[in-house]
Amino acid sequence: MKEDISVLIALQELDTELSGFDRKIEEKKQELTAREQAIAEKEVLAGQCKEKAAELKQSQRDIKNGSEDAAERIKDRQSKMMQVQTSREHQALLKEIEDAKKTIKDTEEELLQVMEQVEAEEAKAKELENLCTGERELLAEEAAKVEKAVDELNNKRLAVQEQRDKMARNVPSSLMKRYDKLLKKREGLAVVRVIDAVCQGCFMTIPPQKYNDIRLGEDIFSCPTCQRTLYYLPETEEVDA
């Protein structure tokens, strides 16, 4: 039994190392994904700025058309003033001319404001596009580095996995089945040390008699709370990494 628990301890160390590789690989991939997403969000903003600028330009054209229509009305009303017969008609035409002139003046101010808004949106879009271009170049460089790092991690992981598979063949099938089940159920931690009668997996206290039995190491015992396999190691000893 002492030999079985020793193998299980070694297996747990290898599986912990494998989990570490998986975690590092996933972290590197997630970092790239996060940077890609950030760039994509900036590209969306740049597109929105372009759309806003296009809408403003259409509004600018509409305002300009309104100003041109007002100018045409002035010409038309001025021409008609030569033909009116009454003072009332004359006053009505003058009123229309003044209204048209006011429209032209208002549209000139509005056109200026819209032009400034168009320039601001286009400048913002250009700035975002330039920023995205630079960030994509950096991301491409980083992606190459990450790919190389992931390949190295996968090679190291493969070597550890081969060692783990070889070691697992020395464990009785029933014990290995229970270990694998615990490994999945307990988030990668199936075998834990007991220190001062406390399970280092769930940190619950082990009953005195069971703790004494675990210290003897003549059988394999589980934590009554989390069911992880327990082992005892004197304070002066360390488990090889």
Buried (B, 14 or more C-beta within 10 A) or exposed (E): EEEBBEBBBBBBBBBBBBBBBEEBBEEBEEEBEEBBEEBEEBBEBBEBBBEBBEEBBEBBEEBBEBBEBBBEBBEBBBEBEEEBEEEEEEEBBEEBBEBBBEBBEBBEEBBEEBEEBBEBBBEBBEEBBEBBEEBBEEBEEBBEEBEEEBEEBEEBBEEBBEBBEEBBEEBEEEBBEBBBEBBEEBEBBBBBBBEEBBBEBBEEEBEEEBBEBBBEBEEBBBBBEBBBBBBBBEEEEEEEE
